[in-house]
Structures are given as structure tokens and as C-alpha cells.
């Protein structure tokens, strides 16, 4: 070996078999720092240590490798799947990992039901139901669903509500629903609206409009003028919606088009989603910092993205070829159940689409860079105006939510470089405090957060004034933690060193001020809105996180206490009722017959449950 490799590692490298598989490189602490796959493990691994791999990141990687593991597989495709799994498990430092673990919304329609409804789902299952999407964001999916309900009066209630309703809801009264729950529409008529909605989602608007116009003419001939008017309005709404959609491909194929933009070691990838020849939207990934070549970035993204993506189009267009393109195409074809083409366009319409995707990636990169510069400026302002020890790249904020001291909840949110870092979010159920005592609750939460001294932030922020700041300082002192800046954000009056300012601008008393440890008067930083808005955004996020969870705890407690008061409803029946109906509100609306479907609920007990949950 040309590199200076430890003897034990050298022996292991020389005994790697020449077969397909996955290799895991480890550092001196035994942590996995890189996972790769190879058609020939022996040849691939030797390239690293013989200096024949010319990628810029290889010297940095090899200098840190102290151990090596490998897993032999039967085929290169098996190696690709195993590599994906191991990258997710170990999150290696030198692999290109895109921060996008969420699933996407789709619309689900179970056509096997007599009166099906469209549902927003994140995970699709092969259960016979039809799915449309996925959509690039929750907003896009909800907007599509809103269009559907505006155009077609289909039910919006959940199956449980549908089966227990005894009279039409407000949706029927405002003509947004046909009222199938109480038999106001037949199966055949309802199915007509379902078929129209499916045509709309499939992008077959021409056929849909032809059918609607034909039905409108028939209604007019039969002197059904109200029905003809409703169809006329629906035609106009569909035509208006179609005008907003842009046709980008005349072949009506489903395809994803990848665009990539790089500046130095920063890379951003954008995906243009095309369904039925129309642009469904774009998906942009946050920039990643990597020295890996563009082809390696694309290869990593293709595997990570489609590993969690249920819908795979017939074509995937990429800006340049990747080494394992044939294996990836075979893997995608197997997941889709049909052939998938991985295409690098050289000319024609696909090349134009690739240029659009690349331009989107470039524009997004510049927008991200401008936003980062604004956030950097805000962080620098905080450091200078609050006299912090360091630039507060990582800020943690703690908030307490309670109502009269009941079920207090502490939340901790984490922001890195001015942006939420969800991996650092924590919730604490306060256990050692009785009654409404925010200071004691804050003490317990902060102690539980910092007693392990792991991952200390640059700045600790609490929702409150001098009292909360003093409590945070006390906890840190008790734990022997020094050098950590602490601030509080709360409403306050003007600082003492600006006595005339409060008289000139009384509204200052209602504005947020920053409280510092060891300083009596707050700091007024509204003159620097970028810095203040950043702190407010962090504080509001901590408050939202705490209040949301506290409300859930209260609702859960209230629902269980109501059932506990009903004679004859023990722990087992309570669990069965909540499992069947989901929550106390659905249970309140349930009829006696629906209640009796729950195992163990007799007619007499169903009557008692209704009486207790719905007192006159």
C-alpha cells in the first residue's frame, strides 16, 4: 500500500474478497465515517489506499480510517439496497446525505366503498385504493383537495363520522356535499361525481369538459334548469383551473427532472415533477457542503430520494451520467413494477426541461445564500448588541406551558444558524412541581436538559424576564457549567438609561425586550429588527411547541376522566371505546347502535354513555 496504513488494517484490506458488497470505513473511535458499495470490493477498497482514486475528499477520508468492515452480497443491486440502509443507520460524515427524511402527501381514494372520499395521506399502501400524487408540499396537496371539493360536492367527513351521522352536516346545507351519509344521494349518482374527479386528477380535462357539457345540454333539454346551471358553473370552474396549469410536455409522460447547481463546495439540487405532461411542482433540497463530484451527488440523491418515495415516474432525467446508472435504473424498475428510464438528455425537449430544472436550482441557491447572509447579519447583531461571548450559531430556547398548574409541560427548541433544528427539539413533562410555579418548573426542565452537559448551545434563551433568567443562571451554576450566555425575552418598559424614550413612544412598554444575566434593566433592540425578529421567531416556536403538547395532554386527561366517571366502563372498555372512535368528540356524536358495536357495550351501557357525555 502506498498510503501509511496501520498493519492490522493493511492485513484486512489484503483479504477483502473480489465480490459485490458494501464496505464501512471507521475512525479511531470506531464510528462509521463512510459507507460505500462496489461491484468488486477488493478493487474498490484498494483504490482508496493506493492513491488511484482522485476524488477531492478521498485524502481527508483515508487519513482518518483506522478500521474497515465489509458485507458481501450476491449482486450489485443487493449492495445498493444495503448501502442505503446502512447510510440511514449510521449517518456517516463523509457520505452525501440530503436533509429530507419527510414523506410527501398523496390523495387516496378507496373506490371499493359505496361512497368513497378523498383523503390526504403520507404513506400509501398497496391495498387496492387509488392514489394521486405525491405532491411537492402539504400546501400543494391541500390546495388540490380544496379545488376538488369546490368542483365536486363529495363528502369530506371521515369514515367513522360518516357511519355514525344521523342528520346532514353544514357541508350539505351550503351545497358542498350531496349528503350520502343520510341517503340523500344514490350510489350511481355519487359515482358519477367520483369519476369526474378522477378525470380531473388524471389531467384528462378535455374529456371531463366534454362530458359535463353533454350533461348540461341534456339537463336543459329536460327542463332541469337548476341542474344545468350547476353544471355550467362547474364547467367554468374547471376551465379556470386548467388555465392555471402549464403544459410542458406534449407526450403526457410522467417524469422527474433533476437540476443541480454548484458553487465551490456547496451543492443544491432541484427536482422538477411532471405528471401527465404538466408541471406538478418542484422539490428543492437544502444546500449540502461536499467535495464529492456532481455524479456522486446525483447517485446518492437518486438512491435516498426514491428509497422513500412511493411514486416513481416512467422517466428520470439527470444532467449527467452516474457510474451505477444501470443498477439504479434496474432498482427503480423493480420498485415501480414497470420499466424506468434513466436519461441524460443531449438534445430536444428533455434537454430544455433539464435547463429549467438547473435554472430553478441556481435561483434557489442564490435565494438560500441571501437568506443565510441575512441570518448571519442578525446573529452578528445579537453578538454585538448583547455583548455575547461568541457568535450564537446554536440557540436553545425553553418555555413552560401550564394552566393553573395542571400538567405543566416544558419545551426546548433548537435553532442552528437562525433556522429550526428539529433534531434538537425536546419535550419535558414536569413531575416534581405541585401547583402553578413557573420558576420551579423552569428549574426542573433546565436541570434535566443540562445535567448531562452534552451539546451545549452558544446561547440559552428563556421565555420570560429577570426571574426566569436568574433561574437559568442558578441551574447552570449548580451544575458547574460556565461560559454559557443566558438571555430572556419578554414584554417590558423602556430601559432606565433612556428615560425620555418611553414618554415619546409609549408603545415601547408593549414591545419585547431582552433581559441579560446580571443586568437590572432590559435591553431595547427594536432598533435592530432583524435581530429582534430572530429572537421572537425562536421564542414563538418554543411557545407553539409547548402549548400544542400541553393541549394534547389536557385533552387526553379530560377524555379519560369523563369515561372514568361512567359506571360500568372500566379500563378495558375505555380502551376499546377510544380505539374504536378515536377521541371523545367522535364518541359524543356516536349513536346508540354505533356504541353497541364495541365489544362489551350493552344497550343499557350505551344509553348511559350517551346520557353522561351529552347532558341536557
Secondary structure as a PSIPRED ss2 file (coil, helix, strand):
# PSIPRED VFORMAT (PSIPRED V4.0)

   1 X C   1.000  0.000  0.000
   2 X C   1.000  0.000  0.000
   3 X C   1.000  0.000  0.000
   4 X C   1.000  0.000  0.000
   5 X C   1.000  0.000  0.000
   6 X C   1.000  0.000  0.000
   7 X H   0.000  1.000  0.000
   8 X H   0.000  1.000  0.000
   9 X H   0.000  1.000  0.000
  10 X H   0.000  1.000  0.000
  11 X H   0.000  1.000  0.000
  12 X H   0.000  1.000  0.000
  13 X H   0.000  1.000  0.000
  14 X H   0.000  1.000  0.000
  15 X C   1.000  0.000  0.000
  16 X C   1.000  0.000  0.000
  17 X C   1.000  0.000  0.000
  18 X C   1.000  0.000  0.000
  19 X C   1.000  0.000  0.000
  20 X C   1.000  0.000  0.000
  21 X E   0.000  0.000  1.000
  22 X E   0.000  0.000  1.000
  23 X E   0.000  0.000  1.000
  24 X E   0.000  0.000  1.000
  25 X E   0.000  0.000  1.000
  26 X E   0.000  0.000  1.000
  27 X C   1.000  0.000  0.000
  28 X C   1.000  0.000  0.000
  29 X C   1.000  0.000  0.000
  30 X C   1.000  0.000  0.000
  31 X C   1.000  0.000  0.000
  32 X E   0.000  0.000  1.000
  33 X E   0.000  0.000  1.000
  34 X E   0.000  0.000  1.000
  35 X E   0.000  0.000  1.000
  36 X E   0.000  0.000  1.000
  37 X E   0.000  0.000  1.000
  38 X E   0.000  0.000  1.000
  39 X C   1.000  0.000  0.000
  40 X C   1.000  0.000  0.000
  41 X H   0.000  1.000  0.000
  42 X H   0.000  1.000  0.000
  43 X H   0.000  1.000  0.000
  44 X H   0.000  1.000  0.000
  45 X H   0.000  1.000  0.000
  46 X H   0.000  1.000  0.000
  47 X H   0.000  1.000  0.000
  48 X H   0.000  1.000  0.000
  49 X H   0.000  1.000  0.000
  50 X C   1.000  0.000  0.000
  51 X C   1.000  0.000  0.000
  52 X C   1.000  0.000  0.000
  53 X C   1.000  0.000  0.000
  54 X C   1.000  0.000  0.000
  55 X C   1.000  0.000  0.000
  56 X C   1.000  0.000  0.000
  57 X C   1.000  0.000  0.000
  58 X H   0.000  1.000  0.000
  59 X H   0.000  1.000  0.000
  60 X H   0.000  1.000  0.000
  61 X H   0.000  1.000  0.000
  62 X H   0.000  1.000  0.000
  63 X C   1.000  0.000  0.000
  64 X C   1.000  0.000  0.000
  65 X C   1.000  0.000  0.000
  66 X C   1.000  0.000  0.000
  67 X E   0.000  0.000  1.000
  68 X E   0.000  0.000  1.000
  69 X E   0.000  0.000  1.000
  70 X E   0.000  0.000  1.000
  71 X E   0.000  0.000  1.000
  72 X E   0.000  0.000  1.000
  73 X C   1.000  0.000  0.000
  74 X C   1.000  0.000  0.000
  75 X C   1.000  0.000  0.000
  76 X H   0.000  1.000  0.000
  77 X H   0.000  1.000  0.000
  78 X H   0.000  1.000  0.000
  79 X H   0.000  1.000  0.000
  80 X H   0.000  1.000  0.000
  81 X H   0.000  1.000  0.000
  82 X H   0.000  1.000  0.000
  83 X H   0.000  1.000  0.000
  84 X H   0.000  1.000  0.000
  85 X H   0.000  1.000  0.000
  86 X H   0.000  1.000  0.000
  87 X H   0.000  1.000  0.000
  88 X H   0.000  1.000  0.000
  89 X H   0.000  1.000  0.000
  90 X H   0.000  1.000  0.000
  91 X C   1.000  0.000  0.000
  92 X C   1.000  0.000  0.000
  93 X C   1.000  0.000  0.000
  94 X C   1.000  0.000  0.000
  95 X C   1.000  0.000  0.000
  96 X C   1.000  0.000  0.000
  97 X C   1.000  0.000  0.000
  98 X C   1.000  0.000  0.000
  99 X C   1.000  0.000  0.000
 100 X C   1.000  0.000  0.000
 101 X C   1.000  0.000  0.000
 102 X C   1.000  0.000  0.000
 103 X C   1.000  0.000  0.000
 104 X C   1.000  0.000  0.000
 105 X C   1.000  0.000  0.000
 106 X E   0.000  0.000  1.000
 107 X E   0.000  0.000  1.000
 108 X E   0.000  0.000  1.000
 109 X E   0.000  0.000  1.000
 110 X C   1.000  0.000  0.000
 111 X C   1.000  0.000  0.000
 112 X C   1.000  0.000  0.000
 113 X C   1.000  0.000  0.000
 114 X C   1.000  0.000  0.000
 115 X C   1.000  0.000  0.000
 116 X C   1.000  0.000  0.000
 117 X C   1.000  0.000  0.000
 118 X E   0.000  0.000  1.000
 119 X E   0.000  0.000  1.000
 120 X E   0.000  0.000  1.000
 121 X E   0.000  0.000  1.000
 122 X C   1.000  0.000  0.000
 123 X C   1.000  0.000  0.000
 124 X C   1.000  0.000  0.000
 125 X C   1.000  0.000  0.000
 126 X C   1.000  0.000  0.000
 127 X C   1.000  0.000  0.000
 128 X C   1.000  0.000  0.000
 129 X C   1.000  0.000  0.000
 130 X E   0.000  0.000  1.000
 131 X E   0.000  0.000  1.000
 132 X E   0.000  0.000  1.000
 133 X E   0.000  0.000  1.000
 134 X C   1.000  0.000  0.000
 135 X C   1.000  0.000  0.000
 136 X C   1.000  0.000  0.000
 137 X C   1.000  0.000  0.000
 138 X H   0.000  1.000  0.000
 139 X H   0.000  1.000  0.000
 140 X H   0.000  1.000  0.000
 141 X H   0.000  1.000  0.000
 142 X H   0.000  1.000  0.000
 143 X H   0.000  1.000  0.000
 144 X H   0.000  1.000  0.000
 145 X H   0.000  1.000  0.000
 146 X H   0.000  1.000  0.000
 147 X H   0.000  1.000  0.000
 148 X H   0.000  1.000  0.000
 149 X H   0.000  1.000  0.000
 150 X H   0.000  1.000  0.000
 151 X H   0.000  1.000  0.000
 152 X C   1.000  0.000  0.000
 153 X C   1.000  0.000  0.000
 154 X C   1.000  0.000  0.000
 155 X C   1.000  0.000  0.000
 156 X C   1.000  0.000  0.000
 157 X C   1.000  0.000  0.000
 158 X C   1.000  0.000  0.000
 159 X H   0.000  1.000  0.000
 160 X H   0.000  1.000  0.000
 161 X H   0.000  1.000  0.000
 162 X H   0.000  1.000  0.000
 163 X H   0.000  1.000  0.000
 164 X H   0.000  1.000  0.000
 165 X C   1.000  0.000  0.000
 166 X C   1.000  0.000  0.000
 167 X C   1.000  0.000  0.000
 168 X C   1.000  0.000  0.000
 169 X C   1.000  0.000  0.000
 170 X H   0.000  1.000  0.000
 171 X H   0.000  1.000  0.000
 172 X H   0.000  1.000  0.000
 173 X H   0.000  1.000  0.000
 174 X C   1.000  0.000  0.000
 175 X C   1.000  0.000  0.000
 176 X C   1.000  0.000  0.000
 177 X C   1.000  0.000  0.000
 178 X C   1.000  0.000  0.000
 179 X C   1.000  0.000  0.000
 180 X H   0.000  1.000  0.000
 181 X H   0.000  1.000  0.000
 182 X H   0.000  1.000  0.000
 183 X C   1.000  0.000  0.000
 184 X C   1.000  0.000  0.000
 185 X C   1.000  0.000  0.000
 186 X C   1.000  0.000  0.000
 187 X H   0.000  1.000  0.000
 188 X H   0.000  1.000  0.000
 189 X H   0.000  1.000  0.000
 190 X H   0.000  1.000  0.000
 191 X H   0.000  1.000  0.000
 192 X H   0.000  1.000  0.000
 193 X H   0.000  1.000  0.000
 194 X H   0.000  1.000  0.000
 195 X H   0.000  1.000  0.000
 196 X H   0.000  1.000  0.000
 197 X H   0.000  1.000  0.000
 198 X H   0.000  1.000  0.000
 199 X H   0.000  1.000  0.000
 200 X H   0.000  1.000  0.000
 201 X H   0.000  1.000  0.000
 202 X C   1.000  0.000  0.000
 203 X C   1.000  0.000  0.000
 204 X C   1.000  0.000  0.000
 205 X H   0.000  1.000  0.000
 206 X H   0.000  1.000  0.000
 207 X H   0.000  1.000  0.000
 208 X H   0.000  1.000  0.000
 209 X H   0.000  1.000  0.000
 210 X H   0.000  1.000  0.000
 211 X H   0.000  1.000  0.000
 212 X H   0.000  1.000  0.000
 213 X H   0.000  1.000  0.000
 214 X H   0.000  1.000  0.000
 215 X H   0.000  1.000  0.000
 216 X H   0.000  1.000  0.000
 217 X H   0.000  1.000  0.000
 218 X H   0.000  1.000  0.000
 219 X H   0.000  1.000  0.000
 220 X H   0.000  1.000  0.000
 221 X H   0.000  1.000  0.000
 222 X C   1.000  0.000  0.000
 223 X C   1.000  0.000  0.000
 224 X C   1.000  0.000  0.000
 225 X H   0.000  1.000  0.000
 226 X H   0.000  1.000  0.000
 227 X H   0.000  1.000  0.000
 228 X H   0.000  1.000  0.000
 229 X H   0.000  1.000  0.000
 230 X H   0.000  1.000  0.000
 231 X H   0.000  1.000  0.000
 232 X H   0.000  1.000  0.000
 233 X H   0.000  1.000  0.000
 234 X H   0.000  1.000  0.000
 235 X H   0.000  1.000  0.000
 236 X H   0.000  1.000  0.000
 237 X H   0.000  1.000  0.000
 238 X H   0.000  1.000  0.000
 239 X H   0.000  1.000  0.000
 240 X H   0.000  1.000  0.000
 241 X H   0.000  1.000  0.000
 242 X H   0.000  1.000  0.000
 243 X H   0.000  1.000  0.000
 244 X C   1.000  0.000  0.000
 245 X C   1.000  0.000  0.000
 246 X C   1.000  0.000  0.000
 247 X E   0.000  0.000  1.000
 248 X C   1.000  0.000  0.000
 249 X C   1.000  0.000  0.000
 250 X C   1.000  0.000  0.000
 251 X C   1.000  0.000  0.000
 252 X C   1.000  0.000  0.000
 253 X C   1.000  0.000  0.000
 254 X C   1.000  0.000  0.000
 255 X E   0.000  0.000  1.000
 256 X E   0.000  0.000  1.000
 257 X E   0.000  0.000  1.000
 258 X E   0.000  0.000  1.000
 259 X E   0.000  0.000  1.000
 260 X E   0.000  0.000  1.000
 261 X E   0.000  0.000  1.000
 262 X E   0.000  0.000  1.000
 263 X E   0.000  0.000  1.000
 264 X C   1.000  0.000  0.000
 265 X C   1.000  0.000  0.000
 266 X E   0.000  0.000  1.000
 267 X E   0.000  0.000  1.000
 268 X E   0.000  0.000  1.000
 269 X E   0.000  0.000  1.000
 270 X E   0.000  0.000  1.000
 271 X E   0.000  0.000  1.000
 272 X E   0.000  0.000  1.000
 273 X E   0.000  0.000  1.000
 274 X E   0.000  0.000  1.000
 275 X E   0.000  0.000  1.000
 276 X C   1.000  0.000  0.000
 277 X C   1.000  0.000  0.000
 278 X E   0.000  0.000  1.000
 279 X E   0.000  0.000  1.000
 280 X E   0.000  0.000  1.000
 281 X E   0.000  0.000  1.000
 282 X E   0.000  0.000  1.000
 283 X E   0.000  0.000  1.000
 284 X E   0.000  0.000  1.000
 285 X C   1.000  0.000  0.000
 286 X C   1.000  0.000  0.000
 287 X C   1.000  0.000  0.000
 288 X E   0.000  0.000  1.000
 289 X E   0.000  0.000  1.000
 290 X C   1.000  0.000  0.000
 291 X C   1.000  0.000  0.000
 292 X C   1.000  0.000  0.000
 293 X C   1.000  0.000  0.000
 294 X H   0.000  1.000  0.000
 295 X H   0.000  1.000  0.000
 296 X H   0.000  1.000  0.000
 297 X H   0.000  1.000  0.000
 298 X H   0.000  1.000  0.000
 299 X H   0.000  1.000  0.000
 300 X H   0.000  1.000  0.000
 301 X H   0.000  1.000  0.000
 302 X H   0.000  1.000  0.000
 303 X H   0.000  1.000  0.000
 304 X H   0.000  1.000  0.000
 305 X H   0.000  1.000  0.000
 306 X H   0.000  1.000  0.000
 307 X H   0.000  1.000  0.000
 308 X H   0.000  1.000  0.000
 309 X C   1.000  0.000  0.000
 310 X C   1.000  0.000  0.000
 311 X C   1.000  0.000  0.000
 312 X C   1.000  0.000  0.000
 313 X C   1.000  0.000  0.000
 314 X C   1.000  0.000  0.000
 315 X E   0.000  0.000  1.000
 316 X E   0.000  0.000  1.000
 317 X E   0.000  0.000  1.000
 318 X C   1.000  0.000  0.000
 319 X C   1.000  0.000  0.000
 320 X C   1.000  0.000  0.000
 321 X C   1.000  0.000  0.000
 322 X C   1.000  0.000  0.000
 323 X C   1.000  0.000  0.000
 324 X C   1.000  0.000  0.000
 325 X H   0.000  1.000  0.000
 326 X H   0.000  1.000  0.000
 327 X H   0.000  1.000  0.000
 328 X H   0.000  1.000  0.000
 329 X H   0.000  1.000  0.000
 330 X H   0.000  1.000  0.000
 331 X H   0.000  1.000  0.000
 332 X H   0.000  1.000  0.000
 333 X H   0.000  1.000  0.000
 334 X H   0.000  1.000  0.000
 335 X H   0.000  1.000  0.000
 336 X H   0.000  1.000  0.000
 337 X C   1.000  0.000  0.000
 338 X C   1.000  0.000  0.000
 339 X C   1.000  0.000  0.000
 340 X C   1.000  0.000  0.000
 341 X E   0.000  0.000  1.000
 342 X E   0.000  0.000  1.000
 343 X E   0.000  0.000  1.000
 344 X C   1.000  0.000  0.000
 345 X C   1.000  0.000  0.000
 346 X C   1.000  0.000  0.000
 347 X C   1.000  0.000  0.000
 348 X C   1.000  0.000  0.000
 349 X H   0.000  1.000  0.000
 350 X H   0.000  1.000  0.000
 351 X H   0.000  1.000  0.000
 352 X H   0.000  1.000  0.000
 353 X H   0.000  1.000  0.000
 354 X H   0.000  1.000  0.000
 355 X H   0.000  1.000  0.000
 356 X H   0.000  1.000  0.000
 357 X H   0.000  1.000  0.000
 358 X H   0.000  1.000  0.000
 359 X H   0.000  1.000  0.000
 360 X H   0.000  1.000  0.000
 361 X H   0.000  1.000  0.000
 362 X H   0.000  1.000  0.000
 363 X H   0.000  1.000  0.000
 364 X H   0.000  1.000  0.000
 365 X H   0.000  1.000  0.000
 366 X H   0.000  1.000  0.000
 367 X H   0.000  1.000  0.000
 368 X H   0.000  1.000  0.000
 369 X H   0.000  1.000  0.000
 370 X H   0.000  1.000  0.000
 371 X H   0.000  1.000  0.000
 372 X H   0.000  1.000  0.000
 373 X H   0.000  1.000  0.000
 374 X H   0.000  1.000  0.000
 375 X H   0.000  1.000  0.000
 376 X H   0.000  1.000  0.000
 377 X H   0.000  1.000  0.000
 378 X H   0.000  1.000  0.000
 379 X H   0.000  1.000  0.000
 380 X H   0.000  1.000  0.000
 381 X H   0.000  1.000  0.000
 382 X H   0.000  1.000  0.000
 383 X H   0.000  1.000  0.000
 384 X H   0.000  1.000  0.000
 385 X H   0.000  1.000  0.000
 386 X C   1.000  0.000  0.000
 387 X C   1.000  0.000  0.000
 388 X C   1.000  0.000  0.000
 389 X C   1.000  0.000  0.000
 390 X C   1.000  0.000  0.000
 391 X C   1.000  0.000  0.000
 392 X C   1.000  0.000  0.000
 393 X C   1.000  0.000  0.000
 394 X E   0.000  0.000  1.000
 395 X E   0.000  0.000  1.000
 396 X E   0.000  0.000  1.000
 397 X E   0.000  0.000  1.000
 398 X E   0.000  0.000  1.000
 399 X E   0.000  0.000  1.000
 400 X E   0.000  0.000  1.000
 401 X E   0.000  0.000  1.000
 402 X E   0.000  0.000  1.000
 403 X E   0.000  0.000  1.000
 404 X C   1.000  0.000  0.000
 405 X C   1.000  0.000  0.000
 406 X E   0.000  0.000  1.000
 407 X E   0.000  0.000  1.000
 408 X E   0.000  0.000  1.000
 409 X E   0.000  0.000  1.000
 410 X E   0.000  0.000  1.000
 411 X E   0.000  0.000  1.000
 412 X E   0.000  0.000  1.000
 413 X E   0.000  0.000  1.000
 414 X E   0.000  0.000  1.000
 415 X E   0.000  0.000  1.000
 416 X E   0.000  0.000  1.000
 417 X C   1.000  0.000  0.000
 418 X C   1.000  0.000  0.000
 419 X E   0.000  0.000  1.000
 420 X E   0.000  0.000  1.000
 421 X C   1.000  0.000  0.000
 422 X H   0.000  1.000  0.000
 423 X H   0.000  1.000  0.000
 424 X H   0.000  1.000  0.000
 425 X C   1.000  0.000  0.000
 426 X E   0.000  0.000  1.000
 427 X E   0.000  0.000  1.000
 428 X E   0.000  0.000  1.000
 429 X E   0.000  0.000  1.000
 430 X C   1.000  0.000  0.000
 431 X C   1.000  0.000  0.000
 432 X C   1.000  0.000  0.000
 433 X C   1.000  0.000  0.000
 434 X C   1.000  0.000  0.000
 435 X C   1.000  0.000  0.000
 436 X C   1.000  0.000  0.000
 437 X C   1.000  0.000  0.000
 438 X H   0.000  1.000  0.000
 439 X H   0.000  1.000  0.000
 440 X H   0.000  1.000  0.000
 441 X H   0.000  1.000  0.000
 442 X H   0.000  1.000  0.000
 443 X H   0.000  1.000  0.000
 444 X H   0.000  1.000  0.000
 445 X H   0.000  1.000  0.000
 446 X H   0.000  1.000  0.000
 447 X H   0.000  1.000  0.000
 448 X H   0.000  1.000  0.000
 449 X H   0.000  1.000  0.000
 450 X H   0.000  1.000  0.000
 451 X C   1.000  0.000  0.000
 452 X C   1.000  0.000  0.000
 453 X C   1.000  0.000  0.000
 454 X C   1.000  0.000  0.000
 455 X C   1.000  0.000  0.000
 456 X C   1.000  0.000  0.000
 457 X C   1.000  0.000  0.000
 458 X C   1.000  0.000  0.000
 459 X E   0.000  0.000  1.000
 460 X E   0.000  0.000  1.000
 461 X E   0.000  0.000  1.000
 462 X E   0.000  0.000  1.000
 463 X E   0.000  0.000  1.000
 464 X C   1.000  0.000  0.000
 465 X C   1.000  0.000  0.000
 466 X H   0.000  1.000  0.000
 467 X H   0.000  1.000  0.000
 468 X H   0.000  1.000  0.000
 469 X H   0.000  1.000  0.000
 470 X H   0.000  1.000  0.000
 471 X H   0.000  1.000  0.000
 472 X H   0.000  1.000  0.000
 473 X H   0.000  1.000  0.000
 474 X H   0.000  1.000  0.000
 475 X H   0.000  1.000  0.000
 476 X H   0.000  1.000  0.000
 477 X H   0.000  1.000  0.000
 478 X H   0.000  1.000  0.000
 479 X C   1.000  0.000  0.000
 480 X C   1.000  0.000  0.000
 481 X C   1.000  0.000  0.000
 482 X C   1.000  0.000  0.000
 483 X C   1.000  0.000  0.000
 484 X C   1.000  0.000  0.000
 485 X E   0.000  0.000  1.000
 486 X E   0.000  0.000  1.000
 487 X E   0.000  0.000  1.000
 488 X E   0.000  0.000  1.000
 489 X E   0.000  0.000  1.000
 490 X E   0.000  0.000  1.000
 491 X E   0.000  0.000  1.000
 492 X C   1.000  0.000  0.000
 493 X C   1.000  0.000  0.000
 494 X C   1.000  0.000  0.000
 495 X C   1.000  0.000  0.000
 496 X H   0.000  1.000  0.000
 497 X H   0.000  1.000  0.000
 498 X H   0.000  1.000  0.000
 499 X H   0.000  1.000  0.000
 500 X H   0.000  1.000  0.000
 501 X H   0.000  1.000  0.000
 502 X H   0.000  1.000  0.000
 503 X H   0.000  1.000  0.000
 504 X H   0.000  1.000  0.000
 505 X C   1.000  0.000  0.000
 506 X H   0.000  1.000  0.000
 507 X H   0.000  1.000  0.000
 508 X H   0.000  1.000  0.000
 509 X H   0.000  1.000  0.000
 510 X H   0.000  1.000  0.000
 511 X C   1.000  0.000  0.000
 512 X E   0.000  0.000  1.000
 513 X E   0.000  0.000  1.000
 514 X E   0.000  0.000  1.000
 515 X E   0.000  0.000  1.000
 516 X E   0.000  0.000  1.000
 517 X C   1.000  0.000  0.000
 518 X C   1.000  0.000  0.000
 519 X C   1.000  0.000  0.000
 520 X C   1.000  0.000  0.000
 521 X C   1.000  0.000  0.000
 522 X C   1.000  0.000  0.000
 523 X E   0.000  0.000  1.000
 524 X C   1.000  0.000  0.000
 525 X C   1.000  0.000  0.000
 526 X C   1.000  0.000  0.000
 527 X C   1.000  0.000  0.000
 528 X C   1.000  0.000  0.000
 529 X H   0.000  1.000  0.000
 530 X H   0.000  1.000  0.000
 531 X H   0.000  1.000  0.000
 532 X H   0.000  1.000  0.000
 533 X H   0.000  1.000  0.000
 534 X H   0.000  1.000  0.000
 535 X H   0.000  1.000  0.000
 536 X H   0.000  1.000  0.000
 537 X H   0.000  1.000  0.000
 538 X H   0.000  1.000  0.000
 539 X H   0.000  1.000  0.000
 540 X H   0.000  1.000  0.000
 541 X H   0.000  1.000  0.000
 542 X H   0.000  1.000  0.000
 543 X H   0.000  1.000  0.000
 544 X H   0.000  1.000  0.000
 545 X H   0.000  1.000  0.000
 546 X H   0.000  1.000  0.000
 547 X H   0.000  1.000  0.000
 548 X H   0.000  1.000  0.000
 549 X H   0.000  1.000  0.000
 550 X H   0.000  1.000  0.000
 551 X H   0.000  1.000  0.000
 552 X H   0.000  1.000  0.000
 553 X H   0.000  1.000  0.000
 554 X H   0.000  1.000  0.000
 555 X H   0.000  1.000  0.000
 556 X H   0.000  1.000  0.000
 557 X H   0.000  1.000  0.000
 558 X H   0.000  1.000  0.000
 559 X H   0.000  1.000  0.000
 560 X H   0.000  1.000  0.000
 561 X H   0.000  1.000  0.000
 562 X H   0.000  1.000  0.000
 563 X H   0.000  1.000  0.000
 564 X H   0.000  1.000  0.000
 565 X C   1.000  0.000  0.000
 566 X C   1.000  0.000  0.000
 567 X C   1.000  0.000  0.000
 568 X C   1.000  0.000  0.000
 569 X C   1.000  0.000  0.000
 570 X C   1.000  0.000  0.000
 571 X H   0.000  1.000  0.000
 572 X H   0.000  1.000  0.000
 573 X H   0.000  1.000  0.000
 574 X H   0.000  1.000  0.000
 575 X H   0.000  1.000  0.000
 576 X H   0.000  1.000  0.000
 577 X H   0.000  1.000  0.000
 578 X H   0.000  1.000  0.000
 579 X H   0.000  1.000  0.000
 580 X H   0.000  1.000  0.000
 581 X H   0.000  1.000  0.000
 582 X C   1.000  0.000  0.000
 583 X C   1.000  0.000  0.000
 584 X H   0.000  1.000  0.000
 585 X H   0.000  1.000  0.000
 586 X H   0.000  1.000  0.000
 587 X H   0.000  1.000  0.000
 588 X H   0.000  1.000  0.000
 589 X H   0.000  1.000  0.000
 590 X C   1.000  0.000  0.000
 591 X C   1.000  0.000  0.000
 592 X H   0.000  1.000  0.000
 593 X H   0.000  1.000  0.000
 594 X H   0.000  1.000  0.000
 595 X H   0.000  1.000  0.000
 596 X H   0.000  1.000  0.000
 597 X C   1.000  0.000  0.000
 598 X C   1.000  0.000  0.000
 599 X C   1.000  0.000  0.000
 600 X C   1.000  0.000  0.000
 601 X C   1.000  0.000  0.000
 602 X C   1.000  0.000  0.000
 603 X H   0.000  1.000  0.000
 604 X H   0.000  1.000  0.000
 605 X H   0.000  1.000  0.000
 606 X H   0.000  1.000  0.000
 607 X H   0.000  1.000  0.000
 608 X H   0.000  1.000  0.000
 609 X H   0.000  1.000  0.000
 610 X H   0.000  1.000  0.000
 611 X H   0.000  1.000  0.000
 612 X H   0.000  1.000  0.000
 613 X H   0.000  1.000  0.000
 614 X C   1.000  0.000  0.000
 615 X C   1.000  0.000  0.000
 616 X C   1.000  0.000  0.000
